[in-house]
């Protein structure tokens, strides 16, 4: 958040059922604040610069009531309030990390607006919260955050952290001298975001999934790694993968932020694409296994290794498969070569936001769009120019299509 100068907010403007009263929604807010400790967690900054989390046992929260004018669309008003909260300035020391508003039209509630920082939850935690607002369970459905802290401090938790740190250090020692082309071309705004959509790559990935027996997420990671290596000429490819830690015992239904990054160093030299896919799948599993750790400890390792090398450890390359509805390739027989070729002309790329606040040096998001390889790519143009960013996503399509049409296709990275 500090590096990106943004709260990374999560939230929604949700329509409420007809007949819902203000009192009903206040009771819903009371349930949320009572049930989920992360909603009543603030920060305390220590003199040494460290931060602690403080969970309140009781308290009060303000809920704004916004009346839409008679001639206004309450849905538009609700989205305007959501955006205002989205862009707002949180006080994470003295205020709650959540803002809430009830939108009314002609005196009747129409929407509940809820926006919170990423310190409260991740996307999967948001799904849990929305489901529990309907089911209203009485007892815990997951390990509560305070119990997570106790486990993390236990011998078992410390063994997990130590194993993760050993893995991170081993991978980080394999990081090449450079990770990006380092164009250093002055641009303002400096940070660009683009959107790529490819039905051909989606069909090609279905062919690869059937042939390699590898799931869609590591398939996408492999195509990204190969495209990066081809374009930059830098191998092995080092990527931080965003990992949803809810596969761990007791955490599946936790309403808390459980996503952390794992790290991969993928050596693609002299491989076929199929072999690179299988290697990436194994590397991804290792990254997932070691993606539950104290982030301050990893920061310390990165700083120590950078000091040993006498240069910055350049690892700000992220891959985030944030699909929820469309997690795997469609069932049924794989597409034919002609279907893959015919879809190539329907690919699109367009530039979106351009900001002077950071997206990180490079961040690749896989989006939840059916029947499509849908990618949002964002980067620092001082390290990856706009042409580099576009070439990377188009390169992912090229890798997938080449391999779908030719099982012997190679990564193109020399040994």
C-alpha positions as CSV (number, residue, x, y, z in Angstrom):
1,X,0.0,0.0,0.0
2,X,2.8,2.4,0.8
3,X,4.7,1.6,-2.4
4,X,1.6,1.9,-4.6
5,X,0.2,4.9,-2.7
6,X,-3.2,3.3,-2.6
7,X,-5.4,1.5,0.0
8,X,-6.1,-1.4,-2.5
9,X,-9.8,-1.1,-1.5
10,X,-12.4,-3.9,-1.9
11,X,-16.1,-3.2,-1.8
12,X,-19.4,-3.0,-3.5
13,X,-22.7,-1.2,-3.9
14,X,-25.3,-4.0,-3.3
15,X,-29.0,-3.7,-4.1
16,X,-31.1,-4.7,-1.1
17,X,-34.4,-6.7,-1.4
18,X,-37.7,-4.7,-1.6
19,X,-39.1,-4.0,1.9
20,X,-35.7,-3.7,3.6
21,X,-35.6,-1.0,6.2
22,X,-32.8,1.1,7.5
23,X,-33.1,-0.8,10.8
24,X,-32.6,-4.1,8.9
25,X,-29.4,-2.8,7.4
26,X,-28.1,-1.4,10.7
27,X,-28.6,-4.8,12.1
28,X,-26.6,-6.3,9.2
29,X,-23.8,-3.9,10.0
30,X,-23.9,-4.8,13.7
31,X,-23.7,-8.5,12.7
32,X,-20.6,-7.8,10.4
33,X,-18.8,-5.7,13.0
34,X,-19.4,-8.2,15.8
35,X,-18.6,-11.4,13.8
36,X,-15.5,-10.3,11.9
37,X,-12.5,-9.0,14.0
38,X,-10.7,-7.7,10.9
39,X,-13.5,-5.1,10.5
40,X,-12.6,-3.7,14.0
41,X,-8.8,-3.9,13.6
42,X,-6.7,-0.7,13.6
43,X,-2.9,-0.2,13.3
44,X,-0.4,0.9,15.9
45,X,3.0,2.1,14.8
46,X,5.9,1.2,17.0
47,X,8.9,3.6,17.6
48,X,11.1,1.3,15.6
49,X,8.9,1.7,12.5
50,X,7.1,-1.6,12.9
51,X,3.3,-1.9,12.8
52,X,1.0,-3.9,15.0
53,X,-2.7,-4.8,14.6
54,X,-5.1,-3.9,17.5
55,X,-8.4,-5.6,17.6
56,X,-11.2,-3.8,19.5
57,X,-13.6,-5.8,21.6
58,X,-16.4,-3.2,21.3
59,X,-17.1,0.1,19.7
60,X,-19.3,2.2,17.5
61,X,-19.3,2.8,13.7
62,X,-20.9,5.6,11.7
63,X,-23.3,4.5,8.9
64,X,-24.1,7.3,6.5
65,X,-27.6,7.5,5.0
66,X,-27.6,9.1,1.6
67,X,-30.9,10.2,0.1
68,X,-31.0,10.1,-3.7
69,X,-33.1,12.9,-5.3
70,X,-36.5,11.9,-6.6
71,X,-35.3,12.2,-10.2
72,X,-31.9,10.4,-9.6
73,X,-31.2,6.7,-10.3
74,X,-30.3,5.3,-6.9
75,X,-28.0,2.7,-8.5
76,X,-25.9,5.6,-10.0
77,X,-25.9,7.4,-6.6
78,X,-24.8,4.2,-4.9
79,X,-21.9,3.7,-7.3
80,X,-20.9,7.3,-6.9
81,X,-20.7,6.9,-3.1
82,X,-18.7,3.6,-3.6
83,X,-16.3,5.4,-5.8
84,X,-15.9,8.3,-3.3
85,X,-15.1,5.8,-0.6
86,X,-12.8,3.9,-3.0
87,X,-10.8,7.1,-3.5
88,X,-11.0,8.2,0.1
89,X,-8.2,8.7,2.7
90,X,-8.4,6.1,5.4
91,X,-7.1,6.7,8.9
92,X,-6.0,3.2,9.8
93,X,-4.8,4.2,13.3
94,X,-7.8,6.1,14.6
95,X,-10.6,4.9,12.4
96,X,-12.1,1.7,11.2
97,X,-10.9,0.2,8.0
98,X,-14.4,0.1,6.5
99,X,-16.8,2.7,5.3
100,X,-20.6,2.0,5.0
101,X,-23.5,3.9,3.5
102,X,-27.2,3.2,3.1
103,X,-28.7,4.7,-0.1
104,X,-32.4,5.6,0.0
105,X,-34.8,6.7,-2.7
106,X,-38.0,8.4,-1.7
107,X,-37.3,7.3,1.9
108,X,-36.8,3.6,1.1
109,X,-33.4,1.9,1.2
110,X,-32.3,0.6,-2.2
111,X,-28.5,-0.1,-1.8
112,X,-25.9,-0.9,0.9
113,X,-22.4,0.5,0.0
114,X,-19.5,-1.2,1.8
115,X,-15.9,-0.4,1.0
116,X,-12.9,-1.6,3.1
117,X,-9.1,-1.8,2.7
118,X,-7.2,-4.9,1.7
119,X,-6.1,-5.2,5.4
120,X,-9.6,-6.5,6.1
121,X,-10.0,-9.2,3.5
122,X,-9.2,-10.5,0.1
123,X,-11.6,-11.4,-2.7
124,X,-12.3,-14.9,-1.4
125,X,-12.9,-13.5,2.1
126,X,-15.5,-11.1,0.5
127,X,-17.3,-14.1,-0.9
128,X,-17.4,-15.7,2.5
129,X,-18.8,-12.5,4.1
130,X,-21.5,-12.1,1.5
131,X,-22.6,-15.7,2.0
132,X,-22.7,-15.4,5.7
133,X,-24.7,-12.2,5.6
134,X,-27.4,-14.4,4.2
135,X,-26.9,-17.6,6.3
136,X,-26.0,-15.8,9.6
137,X,-24.1,-18.7,11.2
138,X,-23.9,-18.6,14.9
139,X,-20.5,-20.3,15.5
140,X,-17.2,-19.9,13.7
141,X,-16.8,-21.5,10.2
142,X,-13.0,-21.0,10.1
143,X,-10.0,-20.4,12.3
144,X,-10.5,-16.8,13.6
145,X,-7.7,-14.3,13.0
146,X,-6.6,-14.2,16.6
147,X,-6.3,-18.0,16.5
148,X,-4.3,-17.7,13.3
149,X,-1.9,-15.5,15.2
150,X,-1.6,-18.1,18.0
151,X,-0.9,-20.8,15.4
152,X,1.7,-18.7,13.6
153,X,3.5,-18.2,16.9
154,X,3.4,-21.9,17.8
155,X,6.2,-24.4,17.0
156,X,4.3,-25.6,14.0
157,X,3.8,-22.1,12.7
158,X,7.4,-21.2,13.2
159,X,8.5,-24.4,11.3
160,X,6.2,-23.3,8.4
161,X,7.8,-19.8,8.4
162,X,11.3,-21.2,8.6
163,X,10.7,-23.6,5.7
164,X,9.3,-20.8,3.6
165,X,12.2,-18.5,4.3
166,X,14.7,-21.2,3.3
167,X,12.8,-21.7,0.1
168,X,12.7,-18.0,-0.7
169,X,16.4,-17.5,-0.1
170,X,17.3,-20.5,-2.4
171,X,15.1,-19.0,-5.2
172,X,16.3,-15.5,-4.7
173,X,19.9,-16.5,-5.0
174,X,19.0,-17.7,-8.6
175,X,17.6,-14.3,-9.6
176,X,19.5,-13.0,-12.7
177,X,21.2,-9.6,-12.7
178,X,18.4,-8.0,-14.6
179,X,14.7,-8.8,-14.7
180,X,13.4,-6.1,-17.1
181,X,14.7,-4.3,-20.2
182,X,15.1,-1.1,-18.1
183,X,14.1,1.3,-20.9
184,X,14.2,4.4,-18.7
185,X,12.2,6.3,-21.3
186,X,10.7,9.3,-19.6
187,X,6.9,9.2,-19.6
188,X,4.2,11.0,-17.7
189,X,2.0,9.3,-16.6
190,X,4.7,6.7,-15.9
191,X,2.6,3.7,-15.0
192,X,0.4,2.1,-17.8
193,X,-2.3,-0.5,-17.8
194,X,-3.6,-2.5,-20.8
195,X,-6.3,-5.1,-21.4
196,X,-5.9,-8.1,-23.7
197,X,-8.6,-10.5,-24.8
198,X,-7.9,-13.6,-26.8
199,X,-10.4,-16.3,-27.7
200,X,-7.7,-18.1,-29.7
201,X,-5.4,-18.4,-26.7
202,X,-8.4,-19.8,-24.6
203,X,-9.0,-22.5,-27.2
204,X,-5.3,-23.2,-27.5
205,X,-5.0,-23.6,-23.7
206,X,-7.8,-26.2,-23.8
207,X,-5.7,-28.2,-26.2
208,X,-2.7,-27.9,-24.0
209,X,-4.7,-28.8,-20.9
210,X,-6.0,-32.0,-22.5
211,X,-2.5,-33.0,-23.7
212,X,-0.4,-32.1,-20.7
213,X,-3.0,-32.8,-18.0
214,X,-2.1,-29.5,-16.3
215,X,-4.7,-27.1,-14.9
216,X,-5.4,-23.7,-16.4
217,X,-3.6,-21.6,-13.8
218,X,-0.1,-23.1,-14.2
219,X,-0.7,-23.3,-18.0
220,X,-1.2,-19.5,-18.0
221,X,1.8,-19.0,-15.8
222,X,3.9,-21.0,-18.1
223,X,2.8,-19.1,-21.2
224,X,3.6,-15.8,-19.3
225,X,7.0,-17.1,-18.3
226,X,7.9,-18.2,-21.9
227,X,6.6,-14.9,-23.4
228,X,8.7,-12.9,-20.9
229,X,11.9,-15.0,-21.5
230,X,11.4,-14.6,-25.3
231,X,10.9,-10.9,-25.2
232,X,13.5,-9.9,-22.6
233,X,16.1,-12.6,-23.3
234,X,16.4,-13.1,-19.5
235,X,16.3,-16.6,-18.2
236,X,15.4,-18.1,-15.7
237,X,12.2,-16.1,-15.3
238,X,11.5,-15.1,-11.7
239,X,7.9,-14.4,-10.9
240,X,6.0,-13.7,-7.7
241,X,2.7,-15.6,-7.9
242,X,-0.2,-14.4,-5.8
243,X,-1.4,-17.5,-3.7
244,X,-4.7,-18.0,-2.0
245,X,-3.7,-19.7,1.2
246,X,-7.2,-21.0,1.9
247,X,-6.2,-24.5,1.1
248,X,-4.5,-24.6,4.5
249,X,-6.3,-26.3,7.4
250,X,-9.0,-24.1,9.0
251,X,-8.6,-21.2,6.6
252,X,-11.0,-22.0,3.8
253,X,-13.9,-19.9,5.2
254,X,-11.8,-17.2,6.9
255,X,-12.9,-13.6,6.5
256,X,-9.4,-12.2,6.4
257,X,-6.7,-11.4,3.9
258,X,-4.9,-14.7,3.3
259,X,-3.3,-14.0,-0.1
260,X,0.4,-13.8,-0.2
261,X,3.0,-14.2,-2.9
262,X,5.0,-17.3,-3.6
263,X,8.1,-17.1,-5.8
264,X,9.2,-19.1,-8.8
265,X,12.5,-19.2,-10.8
266,X,11.6,-21.1,-14.0
267,X,14.5,-22.2,-16.2
268,X,13.1,-22.5,-19.7
269,X,16.2,-23.2,-21.7
270,X,16.1,-26.1,-24.2
271,X,12.6,-27.2,-23.4
272,X,9.5,-28.0,-25.4
273,X,6.5,-25.9,-24.4
274,X,4.8,-29.1,-23.0
275,X,7.8,-29.8,-20.8
276,X,8.0,-26.1,-19.7
277,X,4.3,-26.4,-18.7
278,X,4.9,-29.5,-16.6
279,X,8.0,-27.8,-15.0
280,X,6.0,-24.7,-14.3
281,X,3.3,-26.7,-12.6
282,X,5.8,-28.3,-10.3
283,X,7.4,-24.9,-9.6
284,X,4.0,-23.4,-8.9
285,X,3.2,-26.1,-6.3
286,X,6.5,-25.4,-4.5
287,X,5.6,-21.7,-4.5
288,X,2.1,-22.3,-3.1
289,X,3.6,-24.5,-0.4
290,X,6.0,-21.8,0.7
291,X,3.6,-18.8,0.4
292,X,2.5,-18.6,4.1
293,X,5.2,-16.6,6.0
294,X,6.0,-13.5,7.9
295,X,6.4,-10.9,5.1
296,X,8.8,-8.8,7.2
297,X,11.2,-11.8,7.4
298,X,11.1,-12.1,3.6
299,X,11.8,-8.4,3.3
300,X,14.8,-8.9,5.5
301,X,16.1,-11.7,3.3
302,X,15.7,-9.5,0.1
303,X,17.6,-6.6,1.8
304,X,20.4,-8.9,3.0
305,X,20.9,-10.6,-0.4
306,X,20.8,-7.2,-2.2
307,X,23.5,-6.0,0.2
308,X,25.6,-9.1,-0.5
309,X,25.3,-8.6,-4.3
310,X,25.8,-4.8,-4.1
311,X,22.7,-4.2,-6.2
312,X,18.9,-4.1,-5.9
313,X,17.2,-7.5,-6.0
314,X,14.8,-6.8,-8.8
315,X,11.8,-9.2,-8.2
316,X,8.7,-6.9,-8.7
317,X,7.2,-9.1,-11.4
318,X,3.8,-10.4,-10.3
319,X,1.3,-12.9,-11.7
320,X,-2.2,-13.0,-10.2
321,X,-4.8,-15.5,-11.4
322,X,-7.8,-13.8,-9.9
323,X,-10.5,-15.8,-11.6
324,X,-13.3,-17.1,-9.4
325,X,-16.1,-18.2,-11.7
326,X,-13.9,-19.4,-14.6
327,X,-11.1,-21.4,-13.0
328,X,-10.5,-24.2,-15.5
329,X,-10.8,-24.8,-19.2
330,X,-14.2,-25.9,-20.5
331,X,-15.0,-29.6,-20.5
332,X,-15.5,-31.6,-23.6
333,X,-13.2,-32.5,-26.5
334,X,-10.4,-30.1,-27.2
335,X,-10.8,-27.6,-30.1
336,X,-9.5,-28.5,-33.6
337,X,-6.5,-26.7,-35.1
338,X,-8.8,-24.9,-37.5
339,X,-10.9,-23.5,-34.6
340,X,-7.8,-22.2,-33.0
341,X,-6.6,-20.5,-36.2
342,X,-10.0,-19.0,-37.0
343,X,-10.2,-17.3,-33.6
344,X,-6.8,-15.5,-34.0
345,X,-8.4,-12.5,-35.8
346,X,-10.7,-11.7,-32.8
347,X,-7.9,-10.8,-30.3
348,X,-8.1,-7.2,-28.9
349,X,-5.7,-5.0,-26.9
350,X,-6.5,-1.6,-25.5
351,X,-4.8,0.8,-23.1
352,X,-6.6,1.7,-19.9
353,X,-5.4,3.7,-16.9
354,X,-2.2,5.7,-17.0
355,X,-1.1,7.0,-13.6
356,X,1.9,8.4,-11.8
357,X,1.2,6.3,-8.8
358,X,2.7,2.8,-9.0
359,X,1.2,-0.5,-10.3
360,X,4.5,-2.2,-9.4
361,X,7.1,-2.7,-12.1
362,X,5.0,-5.4,-13.7
363,X,1.7,-7.0,-12.6
364,X,-0.2,-9.5,-14.8
365,X,-3.8,-10.3,-13.8
366,X,-5.8,-13.1,-15.3
367,X,-9.4,-11.9,-15.3
368,X,-12.7,-13.7,-14.8
369,X,-14.1,-13.7,-18.4
370,X,-15.6,-16.8,-19.9
371,X,-14.3,-18.3,-23.2
372,X,-11.4,-15.9,-23.3
373,X,-7.8,-15.6,-22.2
374,X,-8.4,-12.2,-20.5
375,X,-5.4,-10.3,-19.1
376,X,-4.9,-7.0,-17.5
377,X,-1.2,-6.1,-17.6
378,X,0.2,-3.1,-15.7
379,X,3.7,-1.8,-15.5
380,X,6.3,0.8,-14.8
381,X,7.3,2.2,-18.3
382,X,10.8,3.0,-17.0
383,X,11.3,-0.8,-16.8
384,X,8.8,-2.2,-19.3
385,X,7.8,0.2,-22.1
386,X,4.2,0.1,-23.4
387,X,5.5,-1.9,-26.4
388,X,7.1,-4.4,-24.0
389,X,3.9,-4.8,-22.0
390,X,1.8,-5.3,-25.1
391,X,4.4,-7.7,-26.6
392,X,4.3,-9.8,-23.4
393,X,0.5,-10.5,-23.6
394,X,0.6,-11.0,-27.3
395,X,3.5,-13.3,-26.8
396,X,1.4,-15.4,-24.3
397,X,-1.1,-15.9,-27.1
398,X,1.6,-16.8,-29.6
399,X,3.1,-19.4,-27.2
400,X,-0.3,-21.0,-26.5
401,X,-1.3,-21.2,-30.2
402,X,2.1,-22.5,-31.4
403,X,2.0,-25.3,-28.8
404,X,-1.6,-26.2,-29.6
405,X,-0.8,-26.5,-33.3
406,X,2.5,-28.3,-32.8
407,X,3.1,-30.7,-29.8
408,X,6.9,-30.4,-30.5
409,X,6.9,-26.6,-30.2
410,X,9.8,-25.3,-28.1
411,X,10.2,-22.4,-25.8
412,X,12.8,-20.8,-28.1
413,X,15.2,-20.3,-25.2
414,X,18.6,-21.7,-26.0
415,X,20.4,-24.0,-23.7
